[in-house]
Amino acid sequence: MSFYVPLPLEGLQLNKPIPVNIWEPNGTLLLRKGEVIEGERHLQNLMAHSPVITETDYRAWSYSYTTQLDQMVRRNHTLDEIAQAGLPSEVSRGTERELLEPVSDWPDLHASLTTLLHQGAQAQDFVSRLTALEAKAQRLVAFRPDQALFMLVSLLQDRNLSYCAAHALLSATMCELVAPVAGLSEADRASLFRAAITMNLGMARLQDELARQSGPLTDEQRREVQNHPQRTVEVLKGLGVGDPLWLKLVAEHHGAPEGAASHPALQLLCLADVFVARISPRKSRPALLSQQAARGIYLNEKGEANATGAVFVRTLGIYLPGSFVRLANDEVAVVVKRGRRANTPTVFSIIGRQGMPLGEPALRDTTERAYEVKASVAAEEVKVVLNPARLLSRL
């Protein structure tokens, strides 16, 4: 049985081959794949028939579009060029397994990294294991970045899982997505990713303990937190790490020494580390809302715009995939994809305006006034259990 969704108009290019069949809701074929919409008049005639495409074609087309945008980012296209990019005229059709790979692979990566970080200085074949983990994580981020963010934010919100690994993977993923836009070289981006994954290696077990601890830090815990950057550098060197930028970033990820010039990669790492910490739930305090955390990244202590923070927020959006929002119609929705603008993500409504869970999540376009994002919602307030595989398969 085929399900239909409305023909996506945003970015639709006239006088270019259509990569999918276009139908009427009753199943009558309106335009065959490879044909063109010949100008505005033809488009208006087409719209009079309420054109739709199959949900399978919509997912494939949407995936191709996202891939196109991320490739443009990685090739250092300007923001104007990216904003003007139309829907692709060819559709990449991955298998269902490929399209949903992050749903099962991110939890596996999280478990592997937890083991590696907890082993710390006693880890065997540390560099080779980390390299394999890094390669798989980077492939998943490049393949479906929004699904990566969705899964990692979801893992971060699960208090039954290791916080140190979730923090590391989400920080590294954020750096991986923002670094090309910030103009970092490939070599610097590689060192940055490794530093983000390992920056808390010297206190991994303590980091997990503190996430579950309701009381204040003890004096011993506070000393360990203060000393962990240098402790981590010593552990990494002992495990065979010699990359000077990797080690420098780890040593200074809470800030460069006063008066020293800050490397662009370090600025990103510090922002990612702080942002993830702020949106993470702890037993001692609730998580900061995504909207509030983004504002804190964008503006400095004096209320002035931070250039690196602005790039960070423009790239990742105000509302991260995996976070929850309230819409203008009072529905509560989960963010599943970044939008063209930082405040217009793609969402699925999961709770109706009367406060009752919806039987089936409803895809909402937040560029429409009726579905504009009104505010962030704390994950603790949402009592609906999501099925990530089913939800993400509809994108």
N, C-alpha and C positions, 0 to 999 in steps of 0.2 A: 504494500500500500504506500503510495507517495503522498507526502505532505508538502504543501506549498507555502511560500513566504512572498510578500510583496517584492516586486522588482526593485532592487536598490538603485535610487536615482542619484545619490550624492557621488560625484566623480564619474558618472556615466558619460562616455565619449560618443558624440555623434559622428556619423560617416566613417566609423571603424567597425570591423567585424565583431559581432557579439559572440562571446565564448560559450554560451549556453542557450538552450531552447527557452523561448518565452511563451507562456501559456495563458489562456483564460482560466479563471477559477473552476470552470466546468470541464476542463481538460482539453479544450480546443487549442491547437497549436497556432500561435499568432506570428511568431518569427523563429525561423530555424537557425541553429548554431551556424555561424559563419556569415549570415546576412548582416546588413547594416541598417541603422536607423538614420534615414536620409533627411536630416534637418529637424528644426523645431516643429514644423507642421506634422511631419510623420510621427514625432514623439507624442504630440498632443492627441493625434488619432489613436495611437497605441494606448495612451493612458485612459482613454475613454472606455477601454475594455478591462480595466482593473488588472493589468498584467502581473503575472506571478511567475516564479521559477521554483523548481523543486528544492526541498530543504537540503538534499545532498549537494545539488549544484551551488546553492547559497554557501554552504560550508566550504566547499572547494574554492569558490571565487573569493570568499572572505579571507581564506588562508593565503591565497596567491597575492591578494592585495597587501596583507600584513607583511608577507615576505618581501614584496617589492619595496615597501616603505623602509623596512629594516636594512635592506641592501643599500638603499640610498643613504641612510644614516651612516652605514659603515664605509661608504665611498665618499663621505664628507660633502654631500650635496648641501646646499644652503637650505635654511628653513622655508624660504619662499618656494624653492623648487619642490620640496617635499609636500608643502601645502597644496601645490597645484597639480600634483600627480593624480591622474585619473585611474579609474578601475582598469586592471590589466586586460588586454585583449586575448590572453591565453590563460587557461586554468590549469594549475598543477594539481593532479588528483593522487594524493597519497592514499595508502591503504588505511582502513579504520585503525589498525594497530599503530601505524605511523602517526596518525593525527592525534591519537590519545596517549602516545608514549609517555609524556610527562606525568600523567596521572599515576602510573605505577612506578616509574623510574625515579622520581624525586624522593619518595619515601625510602627507596632502596639506597639512594645516594646519602640521604640523611643518616641512615643507620650505619653505613660504612664510615662516614666521616666522624660520627659519634665515637665509634670504636677507635679510630686513628687518633683523634684528639685526646681521648681519655688515656690511651697508652702513652702519649707524650714521648718523653725521652727514652722509654723502653720499646718504642715501636720498631719493628723489624722492616727493612726495605721501605723506609718512610718515603723517600723521594719518588721511587717508582710507583708506590701505591697512590701517593698524592697526585702524581702526573696523570695516572689513569683516571682518577676521580675527576681531576680538573678537565681533562679532555671530554669526558662524558657530559659534565655539567655545561661546558661551553657549547657543546653541540646542541644540547637541549635548549639553551638560551637562544642560540641563533635560529633554531628550527621553529620554535613557537614561544617567543619571549613573554607574551601575555599569559599563556598557560603556566610558564615557569614562575612568574610573579604570583599568580593565583595560588598555585600549589605551595609555594614557599611561605606566603603570608598565612595560608591555612595551617601549615605545619607550625609556624611561629605561635599561632593562637591556641594550639593544643598543649595544655599544661602537663599532659602525661608524657610528652616527648622531651628529648634533650634540647635545652635552650641554646647551649653553646654551638651546636651544629646548625640549628635553624638560623641563628644570628649570623653565623659565618657564611652560609650559603646565600642568604638573602642579601647581605652586604656585598658579597662578591658579584652577585647577579646585577645589582644596581650599578656597581662600578663598571661592569662589562657593558651595560647598555648606555651609560652616560659618557664613558671615556672617549668613544669616537666623536661624539658631538662636541666634546671639550677640546678636541684636537690632539689627543695623546697619540704617540707613535705606537706601533704594534708591540715593540719591545717593552715599552713602559706599561702598556696595558696588560701584558703577560705577567710582569712583576707585580702589578697592582692586584690582579686577580688572586695570585698566590698569597700575597700579603693579607688580603681580606679574609681568605679562608683560614689562615694560620695566626692572625694577630693576637688571639687569646689562648694559644696553645699552652702557655705557661700557667694558666689558671682555669683550664677547661672544666675540671670537676667542681672547683669552687664556683664558677659561673653558673653551673646547673644548681648547686646548692643555694646560691643567693636568690635565684629565681623562685625557689620554693620556700624561702625563709621569710617569716612575717616580721621578725624583730630587726633592730638596727644591726649594722656590722659590728663585730667585735674588733678590738684593737689589732689582733693578729690578722683577721680578715682584711682590715683596711690596709695594713702594711703589704699584704700579698697583692691586693688590687693595685696599689701604687707602684709596686715593683715589677708587676707582671710584664710590661713591655720589654724591659731589659732581660728578665728571666726567659722570656720567649725567644729572644735573639740568641741567648746562650744555648738553649735547647736546639734551636734550628741549626746552629753551627755544628753542634755535636752530632746532629743527624745527617750532616753532609751538605747543608745549604750554603752556597757561596755567593749567590747573586747579591751584589752590594745594594741595589735599589730595593729589592725585596726586604732585606734586613733593615735598611734605613726606614722604610715605610712602617714596618712592625715596631721599630724602636720609638718612632715619633707619632704613632697613630692617635695619641691623645693631644697632639700639638707639637710643632717644631719648637726648639729652644728659643727663648726670647731674643729677638733681634736677628734671627737666622731667616734666610729666604725660604719660603715654603714651596716645595715642588708641587706642580699642578696635580700630580697623582696623589700626593699626600692630602691636598685639599679635598679631593673627592672621597678618599678613604675616611677622613675625619667626619665628613658630612654623612656618609652612609652608615658609619658606626653609630653616630648620635641618633640619626633618624630611626634606625632599626631598634635601638634601645628604647626610644620614646614610644614607639607603637607596640612594644612587647608587654604583655600582661605579666605582672609579678604578684606574688601573694601579698607583698607589702604595699602595693599600690595598683590602681587600674592603669591600663594602657592609655596613652594619649591618642586622641582621634587623629586619623590620617590627615584631615584638613588642618588641624592645629599643628601637627608635626611638620607639614609642608610649609606652613607660614613661618615656623621657627627656623627652617632651613633657608628660606628665601630672604628673610630679613635678619640683620645682625642685631646685637644688643641695643644699638642706638635707633633701631627702626629703619635703617637704611638698607637698600637692596644689595644683596650679596651676588656678585656676578656669577660665581661658580654655583651658588645656590639656585640662581635663576635658571641656569642650564639644567641643573638637577631636576627642578620642578617641571620645567617645560618638557623634558624627556620622559619623565616617569608619571607626570600628572599629579593632580592634587589628591585624587582618590585612587589608591592602588588597587589593582585586581586582587580579589580576595577580601577586601574590606567591605563594609556595609554603609548604605546611605539611605536617607529619607527623601522621597521625591515630592514634587510640588502637589501631587494628588494624594499625599499622605501614605502612599505605599512604602514599604521597606524593601530595598533591593540589595543584591550582592553585585559588586563590580566584577566584570569578567574580562574587560578589555579596555585599554587606554583609548581615548578619543583623539580627534585631530587637534582639539584644544584641551588644555589641562583640566578644565572643569566640565567636559562633556564625555564621560566614559560610556561604554556600552554596559548595560546592566540587565539582570533578570530580577523582576519583582518576585518576592517570595512570601511576603505578608501583605494582605489587603488593607485598605484604608480603615476597616473596622477592627484591625488587629488580629485577624484570623489567617492562618497559613493558606496560601493558594494551593489548590489541588495540583496545578501544573505551573512551574515558573513561567512568567510572561516576559518576553524580550521587550525592552523599552528603549526608545531613542531619546536620549537626554538633551538632544538639540531642540526637541519640540518643547514648547512652553509648558504643556500639560505634564511633562515628565522631567522637567528640569531638576537637577540635584539641589535640594534645599539645605541639607546638612549631613555630616557624618553621623553614624550610629555605632555605638560601642558593640563589639562582638559579644560581650557578656549579656547584652539585652536581647540578642537574637536566639530564640530557643528552637529554631528550625534546624533539623539535621540535613545537610546537603549531600547530594550524590555527585561528586566532582565529575566522574566519567560521563554520567548522563547529561549533566549541565553543559560541560565543555564540548560534548559531541554535537550540540545544537549550534555552535558558532561556525 
